[in-house]
Amino acid sequence: MDIGSLAGLLAGTGLVVASMLMGGGLGMFVNVPSLLIVVGGTFAATAVAFPGKELKMVGQCMGRVFKNPAQEMVELMKFFVDCRKASGKGGLLALEELAQKAPSEPVSKGLLLVADATDPNALQEILSTEKKAIRERHMVGKKIFNEMAKFAPAFGMVGTLIGLVQMLATLDDPSTIGPKMAVALLTTLYGALMANLAFLPMVVKLERRMEAEMQQLQLAKAGITELRAESSLAIMREKLKAFFPDRDDLDQVLAG
């Protein structure tokens, strides 16, 4: 798990809550109708903008935000070393069993293709197509959160306008102006917080995660290619280590 992402989210939320408490308490910052306008409007607009099959990826995207890609890369390298040891003893067919334990679906598919003795050129083409498809799915997830970051402040302004209309309709009672103005401004606050504390940071983090996963897929492609070529274990280790040129401990990590 990426502790930094979780810590940043908790710290940002904590600082906002603390500033509210110092200003007189949380009660004045809670308004259910304003929340319904901003949260409900944001998700409703997102549902209109994207088809259901793409919206299903939102949960997966949020899960990727809190993953540690560097650790996943090392684990993937160790997995391919284990695969080479197994194929060295039992041949390529031994990879069928290991495919069930693969850390990701693309790796599992690749191992099954190697076990079936797929032509190397065809294998390269299949892996490249798989990488392209995964990149496109990442782009969709990133676009969803990017649009949500636009919708949230917009619906915050909608709520503010609704509140201002209600306030202007009761100008004959000066005692209601202050409370209704506060409620009107809360929707803008909710929209700004959702966009800048949640959605926009997720867009940036998903961009970084996409780059990391593309590197993982490149590593997987290299490992699968070496398995198909039945390269020696030493050659495989050296080619995998090239993905982490700054780490000096990989010889020990991959030696197990």
C-alpha positions as CSV (number, residue, x, y, z in Angstrom):
1,M,0.0,0.0,0.0
2,D,1.1,3.6,-0.8
3,I,1.1,5.2,2.7
4,G,1.9,8.6,1.2
5,S,-1.4,8.8,-0.7
6,L,-3.5,7.7,2.4
7,A,-1.5,10.0,4.7
8,G,-2.0,13.0,2.3
9,L,-5.7,12.5,2.1
10,L,-6.1,12.1,5.9
11,A,-3.8,15.1,6.5
12,G,-5.7,17.3,4.1
13,T,-9.1,16.3,5.6
14,G,-7.8,16.8,9.1
15,L,-6.5,20.3,8.4
16,V,-9.8,21.4,6.9
17,V,-11.7,19.9,9.8
18,A,-9.3,21.5,12.3
19,S,-9.8,24.9,10.8
20,M,-13.5,24.5,11.0
21,L,-13.4,23.6,14.6
22,M,-11.2,26.6,15.4
23,G,-13.7,28.8,13.7
24,G,-16.6,27.8,15.9
25,G,-17.5,24.2,15.3
26,L,-18.5,21.7,12.6
27,G,-22.2,22.3,12.9
28,M,-22.2,25.5,10.9
29,F,-20.4,23.7,8.0
30,V,-22.9,20.9,7.7
31,N,-25.9,21.3,5.4
32,V,-27.6,18.2,3.9
33,P,-29.4,19.9,1.0
34,S,-26.1,21.5,-0.1
35,L,-24.4,18.1,0.1
36,L,-27.2,16.5,-2.0
37,I,-26.8,19.1,-4.7
38,V,-23.0,18.8,-5.0
39,V,-22.5,15.1,-4.4
40,G,-25.7,14.0,-6.1
41,G,-25.3,16.4,-9.0
42,T,-21.6,15.4,-9.6
43,F,-22.4,11.7,-9.7
44,A,-25.5,12.2,-11.8
45,A,-23.6,14.3,-14.4
46,T,-20.9,11.7,-14.5
47,A,-23.5,9.0,-15.1
48,V,-24.9,11.0,-18.0
49,A,-21.4,11.6,-19.4
50,F,-20.0,8.0,-19.3
51,P,-21.6,4.6,-20.1
52,G,-22.1,2.1,-17.3
53,K,-19.3,-0.2,-18.4
54,E,-16.8,2.6,-18.0
55,L,-18.2,3.8,-14.7
56,K,-17.6,0.3,-13.3
57,M,-13.9,1.0,-13.5
58,V,-14.1,3.9,-10.9
59,G,-13.6,1.5,-8.0
60,Q,-10.6,-0.2,-9.6
61,C,-9.1,3.2,-10.3
62,M,-9.5,4.3,-6.7
63,G,-7.8,1.1,-5.6
64,R,-4.8,1.8,-7.8
65,V,-4.3,5.1,-6.1
66,F,-3.3,3.4,-2.9
67,K,-1.0,0.7,-4.4
68,N,2.8,0.7,-4.2
69,P,4.0,0.2,-7.8
70,A,7.7,-0.1,-6.8
71,Q,7.0,-3.1,-4.5
72,E,4.8,-4.7,-7.2
73,M,7.6,-4.4,-9.7
74,V,10.1,-6.3,-7.4
75,E,7.5,-9.0,-6.6
76,L,6.9,-9.4,-10.4
77,M,10.6,-9.8,-11.0
78,K,10.8,-12.5,-8.3
79,F,7.8,-14.2,-9.8
80,F,9.4,-14.4,-13.2
81,V,12.6,-15.8,-11.7
82,D,10.5,-18.5,-10.0
83,C,8.8,-19.2,-13.4
84,R,12.1,-19.7,-15.1
85,K,13.3,-22.1,-12.4
86,A,10.0,-24.1,-12.8
87,S,10.3,-24.2,-16.6
88,G,13.9,-25.3,-16.3
89,K,12.8,-28.3,-14.3
90,G,9.5,-29.2,-15.9
91,G,9.6,-27.5,-19.3
92,L,7.2,-24.8,-20.6
93,L,4.1,-26.8,-19.6
94,A,5.1,-26.2,-15.9
95,L,4.0,-22.6,-16.5
96,E,0.4,-23.5,-16.7
97,E,0.2,-24.1,-13.0
98,L,2.1,-20.9,-12.2
99,A,-0.3,-18.9,-14.4
100,Q,-3.0,-19.5,-11.8
101,K,-0.8,-17.7,-9.2
102,A,0.2,-14.8,-11.5
103,P,0.0,-11.3,-9.9
104,S,-2.1,-9.9,-12.8
105,E,-4.3,-11.1,-15.7
106,P,-1.9,-10.0,-18.5
107,V,0.9,-12.0,-16.9
108,S,-1.4,-15.1,-16.5
109,K,-2.3,-14.9,-20.2
110,G,1.3,-14.5,-21.2
111,L,2.3,-17.6,-19.2
112,L,-0.4,-19.7,-20.8
113,L,0.6,-18.5,-24.3
114,V,4.2,-19.5,-23.5
115,A,3.1,-22.9,-22.2
116,D,1.2,-23.4,-25.5
117,A,4.5,-22.7,-27.3
118,T,3.0,-19.7,-29.1
119,D,5.1,-18.3,-32.0
120,P,7.5,-15.6,-30.6
121,N,6.4,-13.0,-33.1
122,A,2.7,-13.7,-32.4
123,L,3.4,-13.6,-28.7
124,Q,5.0,-10.1,-29.0
125,E,2.1,-8.9,-31.0
126,I,-0.5,-10.2,-28.5
127,L,1.4,-8.6,-25.6
128,S,1.7,-5.3,-27.3
129,T,-2.0,-5.3,-28.1
130,E,-2.8,-6.1,-24.4
131,K,-0.6,-3.3,-23.3
132,K,-2.4,-0.8,-25.6
133,A,-5.8,-2.0,-24.3
134,I,-4.8,-1.5,-20.7
135,R,-3.5,1.9,-21.4
136,E,-6.8,2.9,-23.0
137,R,-8.7,1.7,-19.9
138,H,-6.4,3.8,-17.7
139,M,-7.1,6.8,-19.8
140,V,-10.8,6.3,-19.4
141,G,-10.5,6.1,-15.6
142,K,-8.4,9.2,-15.6
143,K,-10.9,11.1,-17.7
144,I,-13.8,10.1,-15.4
145,F,-12.1,11.7,-12.4
146,N,-11.0,14.7,-14.4
147,E,-14.6,15.4,-15.4
148,M,-15.8,14.9,-11.9
149,A,-13.3,17.5,-10.8
150,K,-15.1,19.9,-13.2
151,F,-18.6,18.9,-12.2
152,A,-18.2,19.3,-8.5
153,P,-17.4,23.1,-8.5
154,A,-20.1,23.6,-11.1
155,F,-22.8,22.1,-8.9
156,G,-21.3,24.0,-6.0
157,M,-22.1,27.1,-7.9
158,V,-25.6,25.8,-8.8
159,G,-26.3,25.3,-5.1
160,T,-25.0,28.8,-4.4
161,L,-27.4,30.3,-6.9
162,I,-30.3,28.4,-5.5
163,G,-29.4,29.7,-2.0
164,L,-29.1,33.2,-3.3
165,V,-32.5,33.0,-4.9
166,Q,-34.0,31.8,-1.7
167,M,-32.3,34.6,0.2
168,L,-33.5,37.3,-2.2
169,A,-37.0,36.0,-1.9
170,T,-37.0,36.7,1.8
171,L,-35.3,40.1,1.9
172,D,-38.2,41.5,3.9
173,D,-36.9,39.5,6.9
174,P,-33.3,40.7,7.5
175,S,-32.7,38.0,10.2
176,T,-32.7,35.2,7.5
177,I,-30.2,36.9,5.2
178,G,-27.1,35.8,7.1
179,P,-28.0,32.1,7.6
180,K,-29.2,31.7,4.0
181,M,-26.1,33.3,2.6
182,A,-24.0,30.9,4.7
183,V,-25.9,27.9,3.3
184,A,-25.5,29.3,-0.2
185,L,-21.8,29.5,0.2
186,L,-21.5,26.0,1.7
187,T,-22.3,24.4,-1.7
188,T,-19.3,26.3,-3.2
189,L,-17.1,25.0,-0.4
190,Y,-18.3,21.4,-0.8
191,G,-17.6,21.6,-4.6
192,A,-14.1,23.1,-4.1
193,L,-13.2,20.5,-1.5
194,M,-14.4,17.6,-3.6
195,A,-12.5,18.8,-6.6
196,N,-9.2,19.9,-5.0
197,L,-8.9,17.4,-2.1
198,A,-10.2,14.3,-3.9
199,F,-10.7,14.3,-7.7
200,L,-7.8,16.4,-9.0
201,P,-5.2,14.6,-6.8
202,M,-6.6,11.3,-8.0
203,V,-6.2,12.5,-11.6
204,V,-2.5,13.2,-11.0
205,K,-1.9,10.0,-9.0
206,L,-3.7,7.9,-11.7
207,E,-1.4,9.5,-14.3
208,R,1.6,8.4,-12.3
209,R,0.1,4.9,-11.7
210,M,-0.6,4.6,-15.4
211,E,3.1,5.2,-16.1
212,A,4.1,2.7,-13.4
213,E,1.8,0.1,-14.8
214,M,3.0,0.6,-18.3
215,Q,6.5,-0.1,-16.9
216,Q,5.2,-3.2,-15.2
217,L,3.7,-4.4,-18.4
218,Q,7.0,-3.7,-20.2
219,L,8.7,-5.8,-17.5
220,A,6.1,-8.5,-17.9
221,K,6.7,-8.5,-21.6
222,A,10.4,-8.9,-21.1
223,G,10.0,-11.7,-18.6
224,I,7.5,-13.6,-20.8
225,T,9.8,-13.1,-23.9
226,E,12.7,-14.6,-22.0
227,L,10.6,-17.5,-20.8
228,R,9.5,-18.2,-24.4
229,A,13.1,-18.1,-25.6
230,E,14.1,-20.3,-22.7
231,S,17.0,-18.0,-21.8
232,S,19.2,-18.9,-19.0
233,L,18.3,-17.8,-15.5
234,A,21.3,-15.5,-15.4
235,I,20.3,-13.7,-18.6
236,M,16.8,-13.3,-17.3
237,R,18.0,-11.8,-14.1
238,E,20.2,-9.3,-15.9
239,K,17.4,-8.2,-18.2
240,L,14.9,-7.8,-15.4
241,K,17.4,-5.8,-13.3
242,A,17.7,-3.3,-16.1
243,F,14.3,-1.9,-15.0
244,F,15.8,-0.8,-11.7
245,P,19.3,0.5,-12.6
246,D,19.6,2.4,-9.3
247,R,19.0,-0.5,-7.0
248,D,22.1,-2.4,-5.8
249,D,20.3,-5.1,-3.8
250,L,18.5,-6.8,-6.7
251,D,21.1,-9.5,-7.0
252,Q,20.3,-10.6,-3.5
253,V,16.6,-10.2,-3.9
254,L,16.4,-12.2,-7.1
255,A,18.9,-14.9,-5.9
256,G,16.4,-16.6,-3.7
